[in-house]
């Protein structure tokens, strides 16, 4: 089978087919940079000694050229540069110096028929490459680099170490997610998965022609360090190269698509509502109209609706690209439930005596008591002695005098069954009652008279 890009395989593989090596003296990055390549999205690579990361660089939908429009690592998006000789880069970082002929980390797209461009034969893969010359044959060397740590035994060949690891899809039709899955780093936490030159021009990852120091290595090593016998020259066992050329142009994020959730959608006043922004495409500012005449610019505001009504909440989210279309939700606030105050039980008013038919009478004599508030039939007392009423209404009571049969004064009171007792009225009981309710009458200067009120 023909090599993917026309050269003979000389290195190890983690992808579906053998990786491809290039002939000496042909710098892939130099050719494409000279052609004005701009790479847009990137991630991290999986060297032979390392396992794939749990998070993956995500590919965009396939564009008209048959490749994903970009790859997204959760922190930035990089688009595909122009296709030159059947290949193009989303990302490429290259370092060289001393015995390090080339170190390369890349995410690229090409064709199974490269350098010929054949529609339907698009593939993509991630790559890490090591080429080192002049090492001591048979000695072990450790290479620490931005995407991990690898160990090699130097050979006696012109290139003491010559290893290329490709990971992704290398046969059409291509599952482009395989290329993203081959990158190293925790993309879920928003960590970058690619190198970026310190002071890189805005919108790019760096200069593809001039090497500079870099930052953002997923392994934490922003350099390539070769450790082993005479790695840096006679008697020098370490070689470190920290300047890289870097290709990669950042795709500007689209304007946000605004969205939000509400803690509640309805309730009684006063209603407290918390609004949570769920807009996409990394908004950096928020304009809220809370529907009650107030606004907010915080990402997740709270509002209290004190008055019943229907309130329309509107959000516009903005980033460097532009503003979203407004999105709205409605909050319905109903009047508070009014609980009527509890009326305490009414204390009945006391009975009130306004008049007694006579101010004195003998035991057994009948008297009439008039007034108000007599209520339900209760007890009439002459002093401490109770008397049963002959008739009882709310304003009039007829009762016989009760008490001891001798002349003395008592307090006459009325106590209804459902009201408080009346104030006492002075009443004099006279001696001489007949004991059966009659009256023997009085002789002397008063003359003789019958029962009272008969």
C-alpha positions as CSV (number, residue, x, y, z in Angstrom):
1,X,0.0,0.0,0.0
2,X,1.3,3.5,-0.9
3,X,2.5,5.7,1.9
4,X,-0.1,8.2,3.0
5,X,2.0,11.2,1.8
6,X,4.3,9.4,-0.5
7,X,7.3,8.5,1.8
8,X,8.5,5.3,3.3
9,X,7.4,4.5,6.9
10,X,10.3,4.4,9.3
11,X,8.7,5.0,12.7
12,X,6.2,3.7,15.3
13,X,2.4,3.9,15.1
14,X,-0.6,4.5,17.3
15,X,-3.1,5.1,14.5
16,X,-4.8,2.7,12.1
17,X,-1.9,2.5,9.7
18,X,1.9,3.0,9.8
19,X,3.1,6.6,10.3
20,X,5.0,8.2,7.4
21,X,8.4,9.7,7.5
22,X,9.8,12.4,5.2
23,X,13.1,12.4,3.4
24,X,15.9,14.4,5.1
25,X,16.0,18.0,4.2
26,X,12.3,18.5,3.5
27,X,10.8,20.5,6.3
28,X,7.1,20.2,6.0
29,X,6.5,23.3,8.1
30,X,8.9,25.3,6.0
31,X,7.1,24.5,2.8
32,X,3.6,25.4,4.1
33,X,4.7,28.4,6.0
34,X,6.3,29.8,2.9
35,X,3.0,29.3,1.1
36,X,1.3,31.4,3.7
37,X,-0.4,28.7,5.7
38,X,-2.7,29.7,8.6
39,X,-3.6,26.9,11.0
40,X,-6.7,27.5,13.0
41,X,-7.5,24.8,15.6
42,X,-5.5,22.5,17.6
43,X,-5.2,20.1,20.5
44,X,-2.6,17.8,22.0
45,X,-0.8,14.8,20.7
46,X,-0.4,11.3,21.9
47,X,3.2,10.1,21.8
48,X,4.0,6.4,21.7
49,X,4.6,6.2,25.4
50,X,1.4,8.0,26.5
51,X,-2.2,7.1,26.7
52,X,-5.0,9.3,25.1
53,X,-6.5,11.9,27.4
54,X,-9.9,11.6,28.9
55,X,-11.0,14.8,27.2
56,X,-10.8,15.1,23.4
57,X,-10.4,17.9,20.9
58,X,-13.7,18.2,19.1
59,X,-14.0,18.5,15.3
60,X,-16.5,20.9,13.6
61,X,-18.9,19.8,10.9
62,X,-17.1,19.0,7.6
63,X,-16.7,22.0,5.4
64,X,-17.0,22.2,1.6
65,X,-13.3,21.2,1.2
66,X,-14.1,17.9,2.9
67,X,-12.2,18.6,6.1
68,X,-13.6,19.8,9.5
69,X,-13.9,23.6,9.4
70,X,-12.0,23.7,12.8
71,X,-11.0,21.6,15.8
72,X,-12.0,22.9,19.2
73,X,-10.2,22.0,22.5
74,X,-12.7,23.8,24.7
75,X,-10.4,26.9,25.0
76,X,-9.8,27.9,21.4
77,X,-10.8,26.9,17.9
78,X,-8.2,26.5,15.1
79,X,-9.1,26.3,11.4
80,X,-7.4,24.4,8.6
81,X,-4.8,26.3,6.7
82,X,-4.5,26.3,2.9
83,X,-3.9,22.9,1.3
84,X,-0.4,22.8,-0.3
85,X,0.8,19.7,-2.1
86,X,-2.1,17.8,-0.7
87,X,-1.7,18.6,3.0
88,X,-2.5,21.4,5.4
89,X,-2.2,22.1,9.1
90,X,-4.6,23.0,11.9
91,X,-1.6,23.2,14.3
92,X,2.2,22.8,14.0
93,X,5.0,23.5,16.5
94,X,8.6,22.7,15.5
95,X,11.9,23.0,17.5
96,X,15.5,22.3,16.4
97,X,18.9,22.9,17.7
98,X,22.2,21.1,18.5
99,X,21.7,17.4,18.0
100,X,18.0,17.8,17.8
101,X,17.4,17.8,14.1
102,X,13.6,18.3,14.5
103,X,10.9,18.0,17.1
104,X,7.4,18.4,15.6
105,X,3.9,18.3,17.1
106,X,1.0,18.8,14.7
107,X,-2.6,18.3,13.8
108,X,-2.9,18.0,10.0
109,X,-5.3,17.2,7.2
110,X,-4.2,15.5,4.0
111,X,-5.4,13.0,1.4
112,X,-4.8,9.3,1.0
113,X,-3.7,10.2,-2.5
114,X,-1.4,13.1,-1.5
115,X,0.2,15.0,-3.0
116,X,-2.8,14.6,-5.3
117,X,-5.9,16.2,-4.1
118,X,-8.8,13.7,-4.4
119,X,-12.3,14.6,-3.2
120,X,-13.6,12.0,-0.7
121,X,-10.1,10.9,0.3
122,X,-9.6,13.4,3.1
123,X,-8.0,12.2,6.3
124,X,-6.7,13.9,9.5
125,X,-4.3,12.8,12.2
126,X,-2.2,14.2,15.1
127,X,1.6,13.7,15.0
128,X,4.6,13.9,17.2
129,X,8.1,13.4,15.7
130,X,11.6,13.1,17.1
131,X,14.8,13.2,14.9
132,X,18.1,13.3,16.8
133,X,21.6,12.9,15.3
134,X,25.0,12.2,16.7
135,X,24.1,10.3,19.9
136,X,26.1,7.4,21.3
137,X,24.8,4.2,19.8
138,X,23.3,1.7,22.2
139,X,22.8,4.3,24.9
140,X,19.4,5.2,26.4
141,X,18.1,8.7,26.1
142,X,15.0,10.4,27.7
143,X,13.2,13.2,25.8
144,X,11.0,15.4,27.9
145,X,8.8,17.5,25.6
146,X,5.5,19.6,25.7
147,X,3.4,16.4,25.2
148,X,5.0,14.0,27.5
149,X,8.2,12.0,28.2
150,X,9.6,9.3,25.8
151,X,12.7,7.0,26.1
152,X,14.7,5.8,23.2
153,X,17.9,3.6,22.6
154,X,20.1,5.4,20.1
155,X,21.0,3.5,16.9
156,X,24.1,3.7,14.8
157,X,22.1,5.1,11.9
158,X,22.7,8.7,10.6
159,X,19.7,9.6,12.8
160,X,20.3,8.1,16.2
161,X,16.6,8.6,17.0
162,X,14.1,8.7,14.2
163,X,10.5,8.3,15.5
164,X,7.2,9.5,14.2
165,X,3.9,8.8,16.0
166,X,0.7,9.5,14.0
167,X,-2.7,9.1,15.6
168,X,-6.1,9.6,14.0
169,X,-7.9,8.3,10.9
170,X,-5.6,7.4,7.9
171,X,-8.2,5.8,5.7
172,X,-11.2,7.2,3.9
173,X,-14.0,7.7,4.7
174,X,-12.5,9.4,7.8
175,X,-13.9,9.6,11.3
176,X,-12.4,13.0,12.1
177,X,-13.1,12.6,15.8
178,X,-10.2,10.1,15.9
179,X,-7.8,13.0,15.1
180,X,-9.1,15.0,18.0
181,X,-9.1,12.0,20.3
182,X,-5.4,11.6,19.7
183,X,-4.5,14.8,21.5
184,X,-3.1,15.0,24.9
185,X,-4.4,17.2,27.7
186,X,-7.5,17.8,29.9
187,X,-9.7,19.7,27.5
188,X,-12.7,19.6,29.9
189,X,-11.1,21.9,32.3
190,X,-10.4,24.6,29.7
191,X,-6.7,23.8,29.5
192,X,-5.0,24.6,26.3
193,X,-3.9,21.6,24.3
194,X,-1.4,23.3,22.1
195,X,1.7,25.5,22.3
196,X,1.5,29.2,21.8
197,X,4.5,31.5,21.3
198,X,5.0,34.1,24.1
199,X,3.8,37.4,22.6
200,X,2.1,35.7,19.6
201,X,0.3,38.1,17.3
202,X,-3.4,38.6,18.1
203,X,-5.5,35.9,16.6
204,X,-2.6,33.5,16.0
205,X,-0.6,30.9,18.0
206,X,2.7,32.3,16.8
207,X,5.1,32.9,14.0
208,X,5.6,29.9,11.6
209,X,9.0,31.2,10.4
210,X,10.7,32.6,13.4
211,X,11.2,30.6,16.6
212,X,10.4,32.0,20.0
213,X,9.8,30.7,23.5
214,X,6.4,29.1,24.0
215,X,3.8,28.5,26.7
216,X,0.8,26.3,27.2
217,X,2.4,22.8,27.1
218,X,0.0,20.3,28.5
219,X,2.9,18.4,30.1
220,X,4.2,21.6,31.7
221,X,7.4,21.3,29.8
222,X,7.6,24.3,27.4
223,X,10.9,23.0,25.9
224,X,12.4,19.8,24.5
225,X,15.1,18.3,26.8
226,X,17.2,15.3,25.7
227,X,18.9,13.6,28.7
228,X,21.6,11.0,28.2
229,X,25.4,10.5,27.5
230,X,26.9,13.4,25.6
231,X,23.4,14.6,24.5
232,X,24.6,18.2,24.5
233,X,28.1,17.5,23.2
234,X,31.2,15.8,24.7
235,X,30.8,15.6,28.5
236,X,27.4,17.4,28.4
237,X,24.6,15.1,29.2
238,X,21.6,17.4,28.6
239,X,20.4,19.3,25.6
240,X,17.5,21.8,26.0
241,X,15.8,23.6,23.1
242,X,13.1,26.1,24.1
243,X,12.3,28.1,21.0
244,X,9.6,26.9,18.6
245,X,8.1,28.0,15.3
246,X,4.3,27.7,15.7
247,X,1.5,27.7,13.1
248,X,-2.1,28.2,14.1
249,X,-4.6,30.9,13.5
250,X,-7.5,31.2,16.0
251,X,-11.0,31.2,14.6
252,X,-13.0,34.1,16.1
253,X,-15.9,32.8,18.2
254,X,-19.3,33.7,16.8
255,X,-21.5,36.1,18.6
256,X,-23.2,34.4,21.6
257,X,-26.5,32.6,21.4
258,X,-28.3,33.9,24.5
259,X,-30.2,31.7,26.9
260,X,-30.9,31.5,30.6
261,X,-32.9,29.6,33.2
262,X,-35.0,30.9,36.1
263,X,-35.2,29.5,39.6
264,X,-39.0,29.8,39.5
265,X,-41.4,30.9,36.7
266,X,-44.4,31.9,38.9
267,X,-45.3,32.4,42.5
268,X,-46.9,34.9,44.9
269,X,-45.6,38.3,45.7
270,X,-43.0,39.1,46.9
271,X,-41.3,36.6,44.6
272,X,-37.5,36.2,44.5
273,X,-36.2,34.9,41.2
274,X,-32.6,33.9,40.4
275,X,-31.6,34.1,36.7
276,X,-28.8,31.8,35.5
277,X,-27.0,32.6,32.2
278,X,-26.6,29.5,29.9
279,X,-25.5,31.4,26.8
280,X,-23.1,29.7,24.4
281,X,-20.0,31.0,22.6
282,X,-18.3,32.6,25.6
283,X,-20.1,35.8,26.3
284,X,-18.1,38.4,28.2
285,X,-21.0,40.8,29.1
286,X,-24.7,40.5,29.8
287,X,-27.5,43.0,29.5
288,X,-30.6,42.1,31.5
289,X,-34.0,43.9,31.4
290,X,-35.8,42.4,34.4
291,X,-39.2,43.6,33.3
292,X,-39.9,45.7,36.4
293,X,-38.1,48.8,35.3
294,X,-34.7,47.6,36.6
295,X,-31.7,46.2,34.7
296,X,-28.5,44.3,35.5
297,X,-25.2,43.6,34.0
298,X,-24.0,40.7,36.2
299,X,-24.0,37.3,34.7
300,X,-26.5,35.7,37.1
301,X,-28.7,38.3,38.8
302,X,-31.5,38.0,41.3
303,X,-34.6,40.1,41.4
304,X,-37.5,40.4,43.8
305,X,-41.0,41.1,42.3
306,X,-42.9,42.8,45.1
307,X,-46.1,43.5,43.1
308,X,-48.4,41.0,41.4
309,X,-48.2,41.1,37.6
310,X,-46.6,39.5,34.5
311,X,-42.9,40.4,34.0
312,X,-40.9,39.8,30.8
313,X,-37.2,39.2,31.4
314,X,-34.9,39.9,28.5
315,X,-31.2,38.9,28.1
316,X,-28.7,40.1,25.4
317,X,-25.2,38.4,25.7
318,X,-22.1,39.9,24.0
319,X,-18.6,38.9,23.2
320,X,-15.8,40.4,21.1
321,X,-17.6,39.3,17.9
322,X,-20.9,40.9,18.7
323,X,-24.2,40.7,20.5
324,X,-26.8,37.9,20.6
325,X,-30.4,38.3,19.6
326,X,-32.5,39.1,22.7
327,X,-34.1,36.1,24.4
328,X,-37.0,36.4,26.8
329,X,-38.9,34.5,29.5
330,X,-42.0,35.4,31.4
331,X,-42.4,35.5,35.2
332,X,-46.0,35.5,36.6
333,X,-46.4,36.9,40.0
334,X,-49.8,36.5,41.8
335,X,-51.1,38.6,44.7
336,X,-50.2,37.3,48.2
337,X,-52.7,35.2,50.0
338,X,-54.4,37.4,52.6
339,X,-55.3,35.6,55.8
340,X,-58.1,37.5,57.7
341,X,-57.2,38.2,61.3
342,X,-58.7,35.9,63.8
343,X,-61.5,37.7,65.7
344,X,-61.2,36.9,69.4
345,X,-64.4,35.5,71.0
346,X,-66.6,38.4,72.0
347,X,-67.1,38.7,75.7
348,X,-70.8,39.0,76.3
349,X,-71.8,42.3,77.9
350,X,-73.2,42.1,81.5
351,X,-76.9,42.2,82.2
352,X,-78.1,45.6,83.2
353,X,-81.0,46.3,85.6
354,X,-82.7,49.6,84.9
355,X,-85.8,49.3,87.2
356,X,-87.5,47.0,89.8
357,X,-91.2,47.2,90.3
358,X,-90.7,47.9,94.0
359,X,-87.8,48.5,96.2
360,X,-89.1,46.3,99.0
361,X,-91.3,43.3,99.4
362,X,-91.8,40.2,101.6
363,X,-90.5,36.7,100.9
364,X,-92.8,35.1,98.3
365,X,-94.0,38.4,96.8
366,X,-93.7,38.8,93.1
367,X,-91.6,41.6,91.6
368,X,-90.8,42.6,88.0
369,X,-87.3,43.5,87.0
370,X,-86.8,45.4,83.7
371,X,-83.5,46.2,81.9
372,X,-81.5,44.8,79.0
373,X,-79.0,42.1,78.2
374,X,-80.8,39.5,80.3
375,X,-80.1,36.9,77.5
376,X,-80.9,33.3,78.3
377,X,-82.7,32.5,81.5
378,X,-80.4,32.2,84.4
379,X,-80.5,33.1,88.1
380,X,-82.0,36.0,90.1
381,X,-80.4,36.4,93.6
382,X,-81.7,38.3,96.6
383,X,-78.4,38.5,98.4
384,X,-77.0,35.0,98.4
385,X,-80.4,33.3,97.9
386,X,-81.4,32.3,94.4
387,X,-84.9,32.6,93.1
388,X,-86.5,30.8,90.1
389,X,-87.9,33.2,87.6
390,X,-91.6,33.0,86.6
391,X,-90.8,34.5,83.2
392,X,-87.6,35.6,81.5
393,X,-87.0,37.7,78.4
394,X,-84.0,39.8,77.3
395,X,-85.6,42.9,78.8
396,X,-88.0,41.7,81.5
397,X,-88.0,39.1,84.4
398,X,-90.8,38.3,86.8
399,X,-89.6,36.5,90.0
400,X,-90.8,35.9,93.6
401,X,-88.7,37.3,96.4
402,X,-86.5,34.7,98.2
403,X,-84.7,35.1,101.4
404,X,-85.0,35.0,105.2
405,X,-88.3,36.2,106.6
406,X,-87.2,39.2,108.5
407,X,-86.6,42.8,107.6
408,X,-83.2,43.3,106.1
409,X,-81.5,44.7,103.0
410,X,-79.8,42.7,100.3
411,X,-78.4,43.2,96.8
412,X,-80.7,42.1,94.0
413,X,-78.7,40.7,91.0
414,X,-79.5,39.1,87.6
415,X,-77.1,36.5,86.2
416,X,-78.1,35.3,82.7
417,X,-76.9,31.9,81.5
418,X,-74.9,33.4,78.7
419,X,-73.8,36.8,80.1
420,X,-72.1,38.3,83.1
421,X,-74.0,39.2,86.2
422,X,-75.6,42.6,86.6
423,X,-74.6,45.1,89.2
424,X,-76.5,44.7,92.4
425,X,-79.5,46.8,93.2
426,X,-80.4,47.5,96.8
427,X,-83.6,45.7,97.8
428,X,-85.2,45.4,101.3
429,X,-86.9,42.2,102.3
430,X,-89.6,42.9,104.8
431,X,-90.8,40.6,107.5
432,X,-94.2,39.0,107.4
433,X,-94.2,37.0,104.2
434,X,-96.7,34.1,104.1
435,X,-94.1,31.7,102.9
436,X,-96.3,30.4,100.0
437,X,-95.9,33.4,97.9
438,X,-98.7,35.4,99.4
439,X,-98.5,38.5,101.6
440,X,-100.3,38.8,104.9
441,X,-100.4,42.5,104.6
442,X,-99.4,45.2,107.0
443,X,-101.6,46.7,109.6
444,X,-101.3,50.0,111.2
445,X,-101.0,53.3,109.5
446,X,-100.4,51.6,106.1
447,X,-103.6,49.7,106.1
448,X,-104.1,46.3,104.7
449,X,-102.9,45.6,101.0
450,X,-102.5,42.4,98.9
451,X,-99.6,40.9,97.0
452,X,-97.4,43.2,95.0
453,X,-97.9,43.3,91.3
454,X,-100.8,40.8,91.4
